[in-house]
Amino acid sequence: MAALELIEPQRFAERFRSAVQRWWHDSRADDLPQIVRHFHQVQSDELLVGPSRVELPPWAEDD
């Protein structure tokens, strides 16, 4: 899909940020830093764009 340019990077990032906000309150919250790292890797490797800013709650921030 990325190679065919069927994914709009900005829209993809918006949907991802929305999902992260929902995940703050469930069992995936502890995995958020790793999920964001993987998302940034997809942006770089597949969409050929820089990483989007994804805000995490202070308790979930990676050091």
Phi and psi restraints in degrees (range 20) as a CNS / XPLOR table:
assign (resid 1 and name C) (resid 2 and name N)
       (resid 2 and name CA) (resid 2 and name C) 1.0 -66.5 20.0 2
assign (resid 2 and name N) (resid 2 and name CA)
       (resid 2 and name C) (resid 3 and name N) 1.0 -42.3 20.0 2
assign (resid 2 and name C) (resid 3 and name N)
       (resid 3 and name CA) (resid 3 and name C) 1.0 -63.2 20.0 2
assign (resid 3 and name N) (resid 3 and name CA)
       (resid 3 and name C) (resid 4 and name N) 1.0 -30.0 20.0 2
assign (resid 3 and name C) (resid 4 and name N)
       (resid 4 and name CA) (resid 4 and name C) 1.0 -88.2 20.0 2
assign (resid 4 and name N) (resid 4 and name CA)
       (resid 4 and name C) (resid 5 and name N) 1.0 3.6 20.0 2
assign (resid 4 and name C) (resid 5 and name N)
       (resid 5 and name CA) (resid 5 and name C) 1.0 58.5 20.0 2
assign (resid 5 and name N) (resid 5 and name CA)
       (resid 5 and name C) (resid 6 and name N) 1.0 38.8 20.0 2
assign (resid 5 and name C) (resid 6 and name N)
       (resid 6 and name CA) (resid 6 and name C) 1.0 -90.5 20.0 2
assign (resid 6 and name N) (resid 6 and name CA)
       (resid 6 and name C) (resid 7 and name N) 1.0 -5.0 20.0 2
assign (resid 6 and name C) (resid 7 and name N)
       (resid 7 and name CA) (resid 7 and name C) 1.0 -110.6 20.0 2
assign (resid 7 and name N) (resid 7 and name CA)
       (resid 7 and name C) (resid 8 and name N) 1.0 124.1 20.0 2
assign (resid 7 and name C) (resid 8 and name N)
       (resid 8 and name CA) (resid 8 and name C) 1.0 -86.1 20.0 2
assign (resid 8 and name N) (resid 8 and name CA)
       (resid 8 and name C) (resid 9 and name N) 1.0 112.5 20.0 2
assign (resid 8 and name C) (resid 9 and name N)
       (resid 9 and name CA) (resid 9 and name C) 1.0 -53.8 20.0 2
assign (resid 9 and name N) (resid 9 and name CA)
       (resid 9 and name C) (resid 10 and name N) 1.0 -40.7 20.0 2
assign (resid 9 and name C) (resid 10 and name N)
       (resid 10 and name CA) (resid 10 and name C) 1.0 -66.5 20.0 2
assign (resid 10 and name N) (resid 10 and name CA)
       (resid 10 and name C) (resid 11 and name N) 1.0 -43.5 20.0 2
assign (resid 10 and name C) (resid 11 and name N)
       (resid 11 and name CA) (resid 11 and name C) 1.0 -66.0 20.0 2
assign (resid 11 and name N) (resid 11 and name CA)
       (resid 11 and name C) (resid 12 and name N) 1.0 -40.0 20.0 2
assign (resid 11 and name C) (resid 12 and name N)
       (resid 12 and name CA) (resid 12 and name C) 1.0 -59.1 20.0 2
assign (resid 12 and name N) (resid 12 and name CA)
       (resid 12 and name C) (resid 13 and name N) 1.0 -44.5 20.0 2
assign (resid 12 and name C) (resid 13 and name N)
       (resid 13 and name CA) (resid 13 and name C) 1.0 -65.4 20.0 2
assign (resid 13 and name N) (resid 13 and name CA)
       (resid 13 and name C) (resid 14 and name N) 1.0 -40.5 20.0 2
assign (resid 13 and name C) (resid 14 and name N)
       (resid 14 and name CA) (resid 14 and name C) 1.0 -61.3 20.0 2
assign (resid 14 and name N) (resid 14 and name CA)
       (resid 14 and name C) (resid 15 and name N) 1.0 -44.8 20.0 2
assign (resid 14 and name C) (resid 15 and name N)
       (resid 15 and name CA) (resid 15 and name C) 1.0 -66.5 20.0 2
assign (resid 15 and name N) (resid 15 and name CA)
       (resid 15 and name C) (resid 16 and name N) 1.0 -37.6 20.0 2
assign (resid 15 and name C) (resid 16 and name N)
       (resid 16 and name CA) (resid 16 and name C) 1.0 -64.1 20.0 2
assign (resid 16 and name N) (resid 16 and name CA)
       (resid 16 and name C) (resid 17 and name N) 1.0 -46.3 20.0 2
assign (resid 16 and name C) (resid 17 and name N)
       (resid 17 and name CA) (resid 17 and name C) 1.0 -60.0 20.0 2
assign (resid 17 and name N) (resid 17 and name CA)
       (resid 17 and name C) (resid 18 and name N) 1.0 -38.3 20.0 2
assign (resid 17 and name C) (resid 18 and name N)
       (resid 18 and name CA) (resid 18 and name C) 1.0 -63.2 20.0 2
assign (resid 18 and name N) (resid 18 and name CA)
       (resid 18 and name C) (resid 19 and name N) 1.0 -42.9 20.0 2
assign (resid 18 and name C) (resid 19 and name N)
       (resid 19 and name CA) (resid 19 and name C) 1.0 -64.1 20.0 2
assign (resid 19 and name N) (resid 19 and name CA)
       (resid 19 and name C) (resid 20 and name N) 1.0 -41.5 20.0 2
assign (resid 19 and name C) (resid 20 and name N)
       (resid 20 and name CA) (resid 20 and name C) 1.0 -58.3 20.0 2
assign (resid 20 and name N) (resid 20 and name CA)
       (resid 20 and name C) (resid 21 and name N) 1.0 -42.8 20.0 2
assign (resid 20 and name C) (resid 21 and name N)
       (resid 21 and name CA) (resid 21 and name C) 1.0 -61.9 20.0 2
assign (resid 21 and name N) (resid 21 and name CA)
       (resid 21 and name C) (resid 22 and name N) 1.0 -36.3 20.0 2
assign (resid 21 and name C) (resid 22 and name N)
       (resid 22 and name CA) (resid 22 and name C) 1.0 -70.5 20.0 2
assign (resid 22 and name N) (resid 22 and name CA)
       (resid 22 and name C) (resid 23 and name N) 1.0 -36.3 20.0 2
assign (resid 22 and name C) (resid 23 and name N)
       (resid 23 and name CA) (resid 23 and name C) 1.0 -72.0 20.0 2
assign (resid 23 and name N) (resid 23 and name CA)
       (resid 23 and name C) (resid 24 and name N) 1.0 -15.7 20.0 2
assign (resid 23 and name C) (resid 24 and name N)
       (resid 24 and name CA) (resid 24 and name C) 1.0 -53.3 20.0 2
assign (resid 24 and name N) (resid 24 and name CA)
       (resid 24 and name C) (resid 25 and name N) 1.0 -31.6 20.0 2
assign (resid 24 and name C) (resid 25 and name N)
       (resid 25 and name CA) (resid 25 and name C) 1.0 -108.3 20.0 2
assign (resid 25 and name N) (resid 25 and name CA)
       (resid 25 and name C) (resid 26 and name N) 1.0 15.8 20.0 2
assign (resid 25 and name C) (resid 26 and name N)
       (resid 26 and name CA) (resid 26 and name C) 1.0 -130.5 20.0 2
assign (resid 26 and name N) (resid 26 and name CA)
       (resid 26 and name C) (resid 27 and name N) 1.0 -168.1 20.0 2
assign (resid 26 and name C) (resid 27 and name N)
       (resid 27 and name CA) (resid 27 and name C) 1.0 -67.4 20.0 2
assign (resid 27 and name N) (resid 27 and name CA)
       (resid 27 and name C) (resid 28 and name N) 1.0 -13.8 20.0 2
assign (resid 27 and name C) (resid 28 and name N)
       (resid 28 and name CA) (resid 28 and name C) 1.0 -84.2 20.0 2
assign (resid 28 and name N) (resid 28 and name CA)
       (resid 28 and name C) (resid 29 and name N) 1.0 -5.7 20.0 2
assign (resid 28 and name C) (resid 29 and name N)
       (resid 29 and name CA) (resid 29 and name C) 1.0 -55.6 20.0 2
assign (resid 29 and name N) (resid 29 and name CA)
       (resid 29 and name C) (resid 30 and name N) 1.0 -40.9 20.0 2
assign (resid 29 and name C) (resid 30 and name N)
       (resid 30 and name CA) (resid 30 and name C) 1.0 -66.6 20.0 2
assign (resid 30 and name N) (resid 30 and name CA)
       (resid 30 and name C) (resid 31 and name N) 1.0 -21.4 20.0 2
assign (resid 30 and name C) (resid 31 and name N)
       (resid 31 and name CA) (resid 31 and name C) 1.0 -91.7 20.0 2
assign (resid 31 and name N) (resid 31 and name CA)
       (resid 31 and name C) (resid 32 and name N) 1.0 -2.4 20.0 2
assign (resid 31 and name C) (resid 32 and name N)
       (resid 32 and name CA) (resid 32 and name C) 1.0 -55.8 20.0 2
assign (resid 32 and name N) (resid 32 and name CA)
       (resid 32 and name C) (resid 33 and name N) 1.0 -45.5 20.0 2
assign (resid 32 and name C) (resid 33 and name N)
       (resid 33 and name CA) (resid 33 and name C) 1.0 -57.9 20.0 2
assign (resid 33 and name N) (resid 33 and name CA)
       (resid 33 and name C) (resid 34 and name N) 1.0 -41.8 20.0 2
assign (resid 33 and name C) (resid 34 and name N)
       (resid 34 and name CA) (resid 34 and name C) 1.0 -69.0 20.0 2
assign (resid 34 and name N) (resid 34 and name CA)
       (resid 34 and name C) (resid 35 and name N) 1.0 -39.5 20.0 2
assign (resid 34 and name C) (resid 35 and name N)
       (resid 35 and name CA) (resid 35 and name C) 1.0 -61.4 20.0 2
assign (resid 35 and name N) (resid 35 and name CA)
       (resid 35 and name C) (resid 36 and name N) 1.0 -41.8 20.0 2
assign (resid 35 and name C) (resid 36 and name N)
       (resid 36 and name CA) (resid 36 and name C) 1.0 -65.6 20.0 2
assign (resid 36 and name N) (resid 36 and name CA)
       (resid 36 and name C) (resid 37 and name N) 1.0 -41.2 20.0 2
assign (resid 36 and name C) (resid 37 and name N)
       (resid 37 and name CA) (resid 37 and name C) 1.0 -59.1 20.0 2
assign (resid 37 and name N) (resid 37 and name CA)
       (resid 37 and name C) (resid 38 and name N) 1.0 -43.1 20.0 2
assign (resid 37 and name C) (resid 38 and name N)
       (resid 38 and name CA) (resid 38 and name C) 1.0 -65.6 20.0 2
assign (resid 38 and name N) (resid 38 and name CA)
       (resid 38 and name C) (resid 39 and name N) 1.0 -40.2 20.0 2
assign (resid 38 and name C) (resid 39 and name N)
       (resid 39 and name CA) (resid 39 and name C) 1.0 -59.7 20.0 2
assign (resid 39 and name N) (resid 39 and name CA)
       (resid 39 and name C) (resid 40 and name N) 1.0 -44.8 20.0 2
assign (resid 39 and name C) (resid 40 and name N)
       (resid 40 and name CA) (resid 40 and name C) 1.0 -63.4 20.0 2
assign (resid 40 and name N) (resid 40 and name CA)
       (resid 40 and name C) (resid 41 and name N) 1.0 -34.6 20.0 2
assign (resid 40 and name C) (resid 41 and name N)
       (resid 41 and name CA) (resid 41 and name C) 1.0 -65.8 20.0 2
assign (resid 41 and name N) (resid 41 and name CA)
       (resid 41 and name C) (resid 42 and name N) 1.0 -41.8 20.0 2
assign (resid 41 and name C) (resid 42 and name N)
       (resid 42 and name CA) (resid 42 and name C) 1.0 -62.6 20.0 2
assign (resid 42 and name N) (resid 42 and name CA)
       (resid 42 and name C) (resid 43 and name N) 1.0 -42.9 20.0 2
assign (resid 42 and name C) (resid 43 and name N)
       (resid 43 and name CA) (resid 43 and name C) 1.0 -58.6 20.0 2
assign (resid 43 and name N) (resid 43 and name CA)
       (resid 43 and name C) (resid 44 and name N) 1.0 -45.2 20.0 2
assign (resid 43 and name C) (resid 44 and name N)
       (resid 44 and name CA) (resid 44 and name C) 1.0 -70.3 20.0 2
assign (resid 44 and name N) (resid 44 and name CA)
       (resid 44 and name C) (resid 45 and name N) 1.0 -50.8 20.0 2
assign (resid 44 and name C) (resid 45 and name N)
       (resid 45 and name CA) (resid 45 and name C) 1.0 -77.7 20.0 2
assign (resid 45 and name N) (resid 45 and name CA)
       (resid 45 and name C) (resid 46 and name N) 1.0 -38.4 20.0 2
assign (resid 45 and name C) (resid 46 and name N)
       (resid 46 and name CA) (resid 46 and name C) 1.0 -102.7 20.0 2
assign (resid 46 and name N) (resid 46 and name CA)
       (resid 46 and name C) (resid 47 and name N) 1.0 -38.0 20.0 2
assign (resid 46 and name C) (resid 47 and name N)
       (resid 47 and name CA) (resid 47 and name C) 1.0 -97.8 20.0 2
assign (resid 47 and name N) (resid 47 and name CA)
       (resid 47 and name C) (resid 48 and name N) 1.0 -11.1 20.0 2
assign (resid 47 and name C) (resid 48 and name N)
       (resid 48 and name CA) (resid 48 and name C) 1.0 58.2 20.0 2
assign (resid 48 and name N) (resid 48 and name CA)
       (resid 48 and name C) (resid 49 and name N) 1.0 41.8 20.0 2
assign (resid 48 and name C) (resid 49 and name N)
       (resid 49 and name CA) (resid 49 and name C) 1.0 -128.9 20.0 2
assign (resid 49 and name N) (resid 49 and name CA)
       (resid 49 and name C) (resid 50 and name N) 1.0 163.4 20.0 2
assign (resid 49 and name C) (resid 50 and name N)
       (resid 50 and name CA) (resid 50 and name C) 1.0 -74.0 20.0 2
assign (resid 50 and name N) (resid 50 and name CA)
       (resid 50 and name C) (resid 51 and name N) 1.0 166.9 20.0 2
assign (resid 50 and name C) (resid 51 and name N)
       (resid 51 and name CA) (resid 51 and name C) 1.0 -68.3 20.0 2
assign (resid 51 and name N) (resid 51 and name CA)
       (resid 51 and name C) (resid 52 and name N) 1.0 140.2 20.0 2
assign (resid 51 and name C) (resid 52 and name N)
       (resid 52 and name CA) (resid 52 and name C) 1.0 -84.9 20.0 2
assign (resid 52 and name N) (resid 52 and name CA)
       (resid 52 and name C) (resid 53 and name N) 1.0 152.6 20.0 2
assign (resid 52 and name C) (resid 53 and name N)
       (resid 53 and name CA) (resid 53 and name C) 1.0 -74.3 20.0 2
assign (resid 53 and name N) (resid 53 and name CA)
       (resid 53 and name C) (resid 54 and name N) 1.0 125.8 20.0 2
assign (resid 53 and name C) (resid 54 and name N)
       (resid 54 and name CA) (resid 54 and name C) 1.0 -127.5 20.0 2
assign (resid 54 and name N) (resid 54 and name CA)
       (resid 54 and name C) (resid 55 and name N) 1.0 113.2 20.0 2
assign (resid 54 and name C) (resid 55 and name N)
       (resid 55 and name CA) (resid 55 and name C) 1.0 -82.4 20.0 2
assign (resid 55 and name N) (resid 55 and name CA)
       (resid 55 and name C) (resid 56 and name N) 1.0 134.4 20.0 2
assign (resid 55 and name C) (resid 56 and name N)
       (resid 56 and name CA) (resid 56 and name C) 1.0 -114.4 20.0 2
assign (resid 56 and name N) (resid 56 and name CA)
       (resid 56 and name C) (resid 57 and name N) 1.0 154.2 20.0 2
assign (resid 56 and name C) (resid 57 and name N)
       (resid 57 and name CA) (resid 57 and name C) 1.0 -63.3 20.0 2
assign (resid 57 and name N) (resid 57 and name CA)
       (resid 57 and name C) (resid 58 and name N) 1.0 149.6 20.0 2
assign (resid 57 and name C) (resid 58 and name N)
       (resid 58 and name CA) (resid 58 and name C) 1.0 -53.1 20.0 2
assign (resid 58 and name N) (resid 58 and name CA)
       (resid 58 and name C) (resid 59 and name N) 1.0 -35.5 20.0 2
assign (resid 58 and name C) (resid 59 and name N)
       (resid 59 and name CA) (resid 59 and name C) 1.0 -72.4 20.0 2
assign (resid 59 and name N) (resid 59 and name CA)
       (resid 59 and name C) (resid 60 and name N) 1.0 -13.9 20.0 2
assign (resid 59 and name C) (resid 60 and name N)
       (resid 60 and name CA) (resid 60 and name C) 1.0 -104.6 20.0 2
assign (resid 60 and name N) (resid 60 and name CA)
       (resid 60 and name C) (resid 61 and name N) 1.0 -1.0 20.0 2
assign (resid 60 and name C) (resid 61 and name N)
       (resid 61 and name CA) (resid 61 and name C) 1.0 -66.2 20.0 2
assign (resid 61 and name N) (resid 61 and name CA)
       (resid 61 and name C) (resid 62 and name N) 1.0 141.0 20.0 2
assign (resid 61 and name C) (resid 62 and name N)
       (resid 62 and name CA) (resid 62 and name C) 1.0 -81.0 20.0 2
assign (resid 62 and name N) (resid 62 and name CA)
       (resid 62 and name C) (resid 63 and name N) 1.0 146.1 20.0 2
